[in-house]
């Protein structure tokens, strides 16, 4: 991870300082609104992928589920992410408005109870 962070920093420094035609234009980061949106998107991605990565471990260690049962336990979460992204993308493309998709609260998946 440290090597990846250094690689990302090196890429940014090279793109800003030395590159004649950078891969990402600096003008995209001139607006505080854009910077906030990019940061929020990055944090959201980290949270979602961390949740998908660590949820099976949680079910196996804390709930004492088998590997197959832990996969079944995270199925509602993994099964809803891609279709929801497709639906939101279509709604944004058709209406041209993105704010209702961001503001509307998602339904949280219900994990099986080990009661």
C-alpha positions as a Markdown table, in Angstrom:
| # | Residue | x | y | z |
|---|---|---|---|---|
| 1 | Unk | 0.0 | 0.0 | 0.0 |
| 2 | Unk | 2.9 | 2.3 | 0.8 |
| 3 | Unk | 4.3 | 1.7 | -2.7 |
| 4 | Unk | 0.9 | 2.5 | -4.2 |
| 5 | Unk | 0.7 | 5.7 | -2.3 |
| 6 | Unk | 4.2 | 6.7 | -3.4 |
| 7 | Unk | 3.3 | 5.8 | -7.0 |
| 8 | Unk | 0.1 | 7.9 | -6.9 |
| 9 | Unk | 2.1 | 10.9 | -5.5 |
| 10 | Unk | 4.7 | 10.5 | -8.1 |
| 11 | Unk | 2.1 | 10.4 | -10.8 |
| 12 | Unk | 0.5 | 13.6 | -9.5 |
| 13 | Unk | 3.8 | 15.4 | -9.2 |
| 14 | Unk | 4.8 | 14.3 | -12.7 |
| 15 | Unk | 1.5 | 15.3 | -14.2 |
| 16 | Unk | 1.5 | 18.7 | -12.6 |
| 17 | Unk | 5.1 | 19.7 | -13.0 |
| 18 | Unk | 6.6 | 17.9 | -16.0 |
| 19 | Unk | 4.0 | 16.6 | -18.4 |
| 20 | Unk | 3.2 | 18.6 | -21.5 |
| 21 | Unk | -0.2 | 16.8 | -22.0 |
| 22 | Unk | -1.3 | 15.4 | -18.5 |
| 23 | Unk | -3.6 | 12.5 | -18.3 |
| 24 | Unk | -6.0 | 14.5 | -16.1 |
| 25 | Unk | -6.5 | 18.2 | -16.7 |
| 26 | Unk | -5.7 | 20.4 | -13.8 |
| 27 | Unk | -8.8 | 22.6 | -14.6 |
| 28 | Unk | -11.0 | 19.8 | -13.3 |
| 29 | Unk | -9.7 | 20.6 | -9.8 |
| 30 | Unk | -10.2 | 24.4 | -9.9 |
| 31 | Unk | -13.7 | 24.3 | -8.2 |
| 32 | Unk | -14.1 | 23.5 | -4.6 |
| 33 | Unk | -17.3 | 21.7 | -5.5 |
| 34 | Unk | -15.5 | 19.4 | -7.9 |
| 35 | Unk | -12.8 | 18.7 | -5.4 |
| 36 | Unk | -15.4 | 17.8 | -2.7 |
| 37 | Unk | -17.3 | 15.6 | -5.2 |
| 38 | Unk | -14.1 | 13.7 | -6.2 |
| 39 | Unk | -13.0 | 13.3 | -2.5 |
| 40 | Unk | -16.5 | 12.0 | -1.6 |
| 41 | Unk | -16.5 | 9.6 | -4.5 |
| 42 | Unk | -13.0 | 8.3 | -3.5 |
| 43 | Unk | -14.1 | 7.8 | 0.1 |
| 44 | Unk | -17.3 | 6.1 | -0.9 |
| 45 | Unk | -15.3 | 3.7 | -3.1 |
| 46 | Unk | -12.9 | 2.9 | -0.3 |
| 47 | Unk | -15.8 | 2.3 | 2.1 |
| 48 | Unk | -17.7 | 0.0 | -0.3 |
| 49 | Unk | -14.7 | -2.1 | -1.3 |
| 50 | Unk | -13.6 | -2.4 | 2.4 |
| 51 | Unk | -17.1 | -3.5 | 3.3 |
| 52 | Unk | -17.1 | -6.1 | 0.6 |
| 53 | Unk | -13.6 | -7.3 | 1.5 |
| 54 | Unk | -14.1 | -7.5 | 5.3 |
| 55 | Unk | -17.7 | -8.6 | 5.6 |
| 56 | Unk | -17.0 | -12.3 | 4.9 |
| 57 | Unk | -14.2 | -12.2 | 7.5 |
| 58 | Unk | -16.5 | -10.7 | 10.0 |
| 59 | Unk | -19.1 | -13.4 | 9.5 |
| 60 | Unk | -16.5 | -16.2 | 9.7 |
| 61 | Unk | -14.7 | -14.9 | 12.8 |
| 62 | Unk | -17.4 | -13.1 | 14.8 |
| 63 | Unk | -20.5 | -15.0 | 13.8 |
| 64 | Unk | -18.7 | -18.4 | 13.3 |
| 65 | Unk | -20.2 | -18.9 | 9.8 |
| 66 | Unk | -18.7 | -21.3 | 7.3 |
| 67 | Unk | -17.1 | -19.8 | 4.2 |
| 68 | Unk | -20.2 | -20.7 | 2.1 |
| 69 | Unk | -22.6 | -19.3 | 4.7 |
| 70 | Unk | -20.6 | -16.1 | 4.9 |
| 71 | Unk | -20.9 | -15.8 | 1.1 |
| 72 | Unk | -24.6 | -16.3 | 1.4 |
| 73 | Unk | -24.7 | -13.6 | 4.2 |
| 74 | Unk | -23.1 | -10.9 | 2.0 |
| 75 | Unk | -25.2 | -11.9 | -1.1 |
| 76 | Unk | -27.9 | -9.2 | -0.5 |
| 77 | Unk | -25.2 | -6.5 | -0.4 |
| 78 | Unk | -23.3 | -7.7 | -3.5 |
| 79 | Unk | -26.4 | -8.5 | -5.5 |
| 80 | Unk | -27.9 | -5.0 | -5.1 |
| 81 | Unk | -24.8 | -2.9 | -5.9 |
| 82 | Unk | -24.5 | -3.4 | -9.7 |
| 83 | Unk | -28.3 | -3.2 | -10.5 |
| 84 | Unk | -28.7 | -0.1 | -8.4 |
| 85 | Unk | -25.7 | 1.5 | -10.2 |
| 86 | Unk | -27.3 | 0.7 | -13.6 |
| 87 | Unk | -30.7 | 2.1 | -12.6 |
| 88 | Unk | -29.2 | 5.3 | -11.1 |
| 89 | Unk | -27.1 | 5.7 | -14.3 |
| 90 | Unk | -30.1 | 5.4 | -16.5 |
| 91 | Unk | -32.1 | 7.8 | -14.4 |
| 92 | Unk | -29.3 | 10.4 | -14.5 |
| 93 | Unk | -28.9 | 10.0 | -18.3 |
| 94 | Unk | -32.6 | 10.3 | -18.9 |
| 95 | Unk | -33.4 | 13.2 | -16.5 |
| 96 | Unk | -30.1 | 15.0 | -16.5 |
| 97 | Unk | -30.4 | 15.5 | -12.8 |
| 98 | Unk | -28.1 | 13.7 | -10.3 |
| 99 | Unk | -29.1 | 15.2 | -7.0 |
| 100 | Unk | -32.2 | 13.1 | -6.4 |
| 101 | Unk | -30.1 | 9.9 | -6.8 |
| 102 | Unk | -27.6 | 11.2 | -4.2 |
| 103 | Unk | -30.2 | 12.4 | -1.7 |
| 104 | Unk | -32.5 | 9.4 | -1.8 |
| 105 | Unk | -31.6 | 7.0 | 1.1 |
| 106 | Unk | -30.7 | 3.5 | 0.1 |
| 107 | Unk | -32.2 | 0.5 | 1.8 |
| 108 | Unk | -29.8 | -1.3 | 4.0 |
| 109 | Unk | -29.4 | -5.0 | 3.4 |
| 110 | Unk | -30.6 | -7.4 | 6.1 |
| 111 | Unk | -28.1 | -9.9 | 7.1 |
| 112 | Unk | -29.2 | -13.3 | 8.4 |
| 113 | Unk | -29.5 | -13.5 | 12.1 |
| 114 | Unk | -27.7 | -16.1 | 14.2 |
| 115 | Unk | -30.2 | -15.9 | 17.0 |
